Amino acid sequence: MDMKKLMKQMQQAQNAAAKIQEDLATKSVEGSASGLVTVTMNGHGKVTALKIKPEAVDPDDVEALEDLLLVAIQDASAQADALQQDATRGLGIPGF
């Protein structure tokens, strides 16, 4: 294969990956647990906001709130993962 052509393809792939990373940083997803806890993440899977409704807070049952937080984080994380997969689907590069 022509080395110049290969280098050009590599540069195009790097540019496409950089653009995808920029786009993912501007997108957000929300995960929720019973509507009581909501977690917002960007497309990179970083938590950007957390909302807890007052009725989710019971001093006698902290474990329930912990479970709600965990479910909401997992939900948002799964959505961020799906966003990343959709964004990188057409690259054809291993690991993307």
Beta strands, then each sheet from edge to edge (+ up, - down):
strand 1: 28-33
strand 2: 37-42
strand 3: 47-52
sheet 1: 1+ 2- 3+
end
